[in-house]
Amino acid sequence: PDTTKEQLIFFAEKLRSSFQLKNFDVVGKRTCSFGLTISEDKDDVIKILERADSALYLAKRKGRNRVEFI
């Protein structure tokens, strides 16, 4: 709650970067992508999930291992 777009992106980038640096025992190095959005007053859960999902697919289309915000 009460998180700005900039704070959200900063936190997700920190998670993404930490995950990228981890060497997992069984699978080795891995990466991850995040699709982000912020709920607005007029949003229902479906709208929020649709935007987050769109942002995630945008990250994947742009090469993966990234954070995208819609």
Secondary structure, DSSP 8 states (H G I E B T S, - for coil): ----HHHHHHHHHHHHHHHHH-EETTTEE----EEE----TT--HHHHHHHHHHHHHHHHHTTSS-EEE-
